[in-house]
Amino acid sequence: MGRCEACGNDYDKSFQVLMAAKHHDFDSFECAIHDLATRCVHCHCRFIGHGIEHEDAIFCCAHCAAEAGVTGIVDRA
């Protein structure tokens, strides 16, 4: 099938992800997340999910947003 963009593995069960009009080939969700998931602008971790958006920045959690000076955001408990 396709060679994984992240690790280079040539795998018969690979899959494609279409993101921003570009096709990407991966052999696992782990590799897809490694290459495509959003990166927090504060701690730089990759995260899946919605995150917290403030103006043009996306954070992984309310703590990182607060550390970057964003006010009025709390994590749900």
Secondary structure, DSSP 8 states (H G I E B T S, - for coil): -EE-TTT--EETT-EEEEETTEEEEESSHHHHHHHHSEE-TTT--EE-S--EEETTEEESSHHHHHHTT--S-----
